[in-house]
């Protein structure tokens, strides 16, 4: 995949799109886990959330840029 | 000897632990906040240097604008803030592309945008207000820098956007990860405190130990509490899934609380009136009322666990049975009670007391089940809390910002001032912040103090410390104490504007860049211009329709009375909650505007209380009148008394007050007659009795010569009585 794409002739990093996709994915996942009560068994929910986000973003980013 | 040393060690260790625990509760969270915000600012600084953004100071400034100690709702806010920033950048993009060659039109457009955003910041609250602040601020920043070189605008705008967003994200992540103050914890403490406070309030007004001033202060605190819970709840709804599942219950808790406290207030007022005139009903009621004390006493000891609350709910339910017995007994024993005038007084008071107990029972039950998991299957979900801000006052803030920007812009164009841009951008930032604070008067003063001190410190730092710094680590170490001072000031709610002003100005003047540019003369020039911008914005805000003026007071009073008009005419579904929410909001707003002289403030508070009593009674009348079928003349009379009440509150006069009294009395007579008819079922009679009680409540409130209504209407009580008996 190319590193940059052109949005109305302005070059944007592809990672930005990946970032947005990860945010969406994370929000959906967060809702589902909240509904199932996963956070009740987690020591530090915000840390858990951020870590999940980092995992999603890194995996997607690595896939996209490979 | 060793034994005594051990015992000494054993004695001071627990003491130390205790001290540490107390410190952690009172002072500890402040230091956590101070460290967190300093860390977030330095992180933002480092990251933006690392990413080679050209103005790392913007990221730092944003961190300090965004970080707030009281609440943990950073992530929720972040969304709105990023949205606001994007909107601001887009607006500046439009302005530059349209008017890059036309400074006058450009500044006019910018002033319009900033004015709009300031109005929005004053109109909305919490995170929406912040979004507006950031929209104005980022438009001014990006637009002003790009105006001289439109061809470079796009890259400039994206850089500004990344800097502000970076600041927002750093603040959000740091405050969420490190010792987060969880919203659900805050909700729990808020709810617990309020429960305890309300019980104490009821108890102390029962026993008569508290002075009226103390009672009024307690009510103010509870109003603040209601508004605070509402804003935390809205934020938590987006943030915390645990809270989301309890959302309906929380809303119900708030509405039940408001209902119970209003009913209690009405009851208390009625009782005061009855005992003052030494009516037999008053004496009997006081006796009944006194027996309520012990029931609440067990409850007033602030039930921490849901179990004690459940016990308290059971006590209250038991008392309702006792109450019914006592009422029967009193009616049998005191023959004076069956005289028509006394009977209606007594019935109304008992009706209110029963309603209060019912509502208190509901409130306690909801409180008890709050921590239980799971949603009730059939809980009604029609409770909305309407927030209300005066659009005229908000748009006035916008107009002020517009004028300030226009003034500075004119000066800039007329004199070709090289530092006009920084004056203008600071005027934009500060006026957006002024618009969002509740007390603009104090906000302006404090912000100016903060900016001034930030300026002095920044100049000293730039001359004395900066030259000997080498590398990021040293810079961070040197900045840390100065940033921490600012954040510590922010933790005192009273001086929040001073702290913010200081830190923001300090970061802005220092302008750390990568590679570092050493330019003390630039700091002085830029700083003077920025201070001037703040000062002019402040002057405009303080002089153009000042918030202490007579116009504001009249406006506030009209708004308070408008609540009753709303109660009279708005569509019924959900009206009770809207009415109570609006009244509480007004009470809260009065609590935050300290600039009104004390007696004026007291008068407005008295108005709110009267309005709350009458408005609620009107809503009850309307609800009950709908439930029971009545022949036209009777329902027409009820309608007319409502309309007449609305007219009275729209236009105060002795004539309208007399007229309203007459109409209410007529309606009451008609209903009494209707109740006597044999064709009425017991159910209908019950509703008619309630209707009568509500109407009687309105009547007594109108007759009372100690309320704000009497003070404004200027009608001696005798004339009123004569009118009533004549009808």
Interface residues (C-beta under 8 A of the other chain):
Chain A: X10 X30 X31 X33 X34 X35 X39 X40 X44 X46 X47 X50
Chain B: X154 X158 X173 X176 X177 X180 X241 X242 X244
